[in-house]
Amino acid sequence: LDLFMRADHEQELRFHTAQAERLRSMLSSRTDLRTEIEADWEQWPAPVVRIFPHRSAWQPEAVRIALIDSEPSIHLNVEQGGMMINTPCLREGEEVISARRLAELLDGEDAGVAGA
């Protein structure tokens, strides 16, 4: 509790908001997905980034499995027809790694990732 009370929560929020914006920016030119930043304080302590396939270009569950099996292993939640990156779970720079790895998977020939 003491550690929580001493934390600079406003600074943490700015840090994770910047991560969310960086993720969205890194993926913004892709035509096979769309991103949304959800910043609802009552739902999340910091923004989450939702990533949805455009026109079933890829399968969220297949991408989730491929990311878990990749190096480094990356965990994203699958819900609401897409994937969710919870920025409070990311350390510095992990948003860049996540965006790059996701792009590599979607650009590659990994079995099961492409849409139906």
C-alpha positions as CSV (number, residue, x, y, z in Angstrom):
1,L,0.0,0.0,0.0
2,D,2.9,2.4,0.8
3,L,4.4,1.8,-2.7
4,F,1.0,2.6,-4.3
5,M,0.6,5.8,-2.3
6,R,4.1,7.0,-3.2
7,A,3.6,6.3,-6.9
8,D,3.1,9.2,-9.3
9,H,-0.1,8.0,-10.9
10,E,-0.4,11.0,-13.2
11,Q,3.1,10.3,-14.6
12,E,2.2,6.6,-15.1
13,L,-1.0,7.6,-17.0
14,R,1.0,9.9,-19.3
15,F,3.5,7.1,-19.9
16,H,0.9,4.5,-20.8
17,T,-1.1,7.0,-22.8
18,A,2.1,7.7,-24.9
19,Q,2.5,3.9,-25.3
20,A,-1.0,3.6,-26.6
21,E,-0.5,6.5,-29.0
22,R,2.7,5.0,-30.3
23,L,1.1,1.6,-30.9
24,R,-1.7,3.2,-32.8
25,S,0.7,5.3,-34.8
26,M,2.9,2.3,-35.7
27,L,-0.1,0.4,-37.0
28,S,-2.1,3.3,-38.5
29,S,-0.9,2.7,-42.1
30,R,-2.1,-0.9,-42.2
31,T,-5.2,-1.6,-44.3
32,D,-5.8,-5.0,-42.7
33,L,-6.7,-3.7,-39.3
34,R,-8.1,-0.8,-37.3
35,T,-7.2,0.4,-33.9
36,E,-9.0,2.1,-31.1
37,I,-7.7,3.5,-27.9
38,E,-10.0,3.1,-25.0
39,A,-9.3,5.4,-22.1
40,D,-12.1,4.8,-19.6
41,W,-10.8,5.3,-16.1
42,E,-13.7,3.3,-14.7
43,Q,-12.8,0.3,-16.8
44,W,-8.9,0.6,-17.0
45,P,-6.2,2.3,-14.9
46,A,-4.6,3.4,-18.2
47,P,-5.5,3.2,-21.9
48,V,-6.0,-0.1,-23.7
49,V,-5.5,-0.5,-27.4
50,R,-8.0,-2.6,-29.3
51,I,-7.0,-4.0,-32.6
52,F,-9.6,-5.3,-35.0
53,P,-9.2,-7.2,-38.3
54,H,-10.5,-5.3,-41.3
55,R,-12.9,-7.4,-43.4
56,S,-11.8,-10.6,-41.7
57,A,-8.2,-10.1,-43.1
58,W,-6.9,-12.2,-40.2
59,Q,-8.1,-14.3,-37.2
60,P,-7.6,-12.7,-33.8
61,E,-7.3,-16.1,-32.0
62,A,-4.7,-17.4,-34.5
63,V,-2.7,-14.2,-34.2
64,R,-2.9,-14.5,-30.4
65,I,-1.5,-18.0,-30.5
66,A,1.2,-17.1,-32.9
67,L,2.3,-14.2,-30.7
68,I,2.5,-16.4,-27.6
69,D,4.6,-18.9,-29.6
70,S,6.9,-16.2,-30.9
71,E,10.1,-14.9,-29.5
72,P,9.7,-12.9,-27.5
73,S,6.4,-14.4,-26.3
74,I,3.7,-11.7,-26.4
75,H,0.3,-12.1,-24.7
76,L,-2.8,-10.2,-26.0
77,N,-6.3,-10.7,-25.0
78,V,-8.9,-11.7,-27.6
79,E,-12.3,-10.2,-27.0
80,Q,-15.0,-8.2,-28.8
81,G,-13.9,-9.6,-32.2
82,G,-10.4,-8.3,-31.9
83,M,-7.3,-8.2,-29.7
84,M,-6.6,-5.9,-26.8
85,I,-3.2,-4.6,-25.5
86,N,-3.4,-3.6,-21.9
87,T,-0.8,-0.8,-21.6
88,P,-0.4,-1.0,-17.8
89,C,1.1,-4.5,-18.4
90,L,3.8,-3.1,-20.8
91,R,7.2,-2.0,-19.8
92,E,9.1,0.7,-21.6
93,G,9.6,-0.2,-25.3
94,E,7.3,-3.2,-25.2
95,E,4.7,-1.4,-27.2
96,V,7.2,-1.1,-30.1
97,I,8.1,-4.8,-29.9
98,S,4.4,-5.7,-29.9
99,A,3.6,-3.6,-32.9
100,R,6.5,-4.8,-34.9
101,R,5.9,-8.4,-34.1
102,L,2.2,-8.1,-35.0
103,A,3.1,-6.5,-38.3
104,E,5.6,-9.2,-39.0
105,L,3.0,-11.9,-38.4
106,L,0.3,-10.2,-40.5
107,D,2.8,-9.7,-43.4
108,G,4.1,-13.2,-43.2
109,E,2.9,-16.6,-44.3
110,D,2.2,-18.0,-40.8
111,A,-0.3,-20.7,-41.0
112,G,-3.7,-19.9,-39.6
113,V,-3.2,-16.2,-39.2
114,A,-4.8,-15.1,-42.5
115,G,-8.6,-14.6,-42.6
116,A,-11.1,-17.1,-43.7
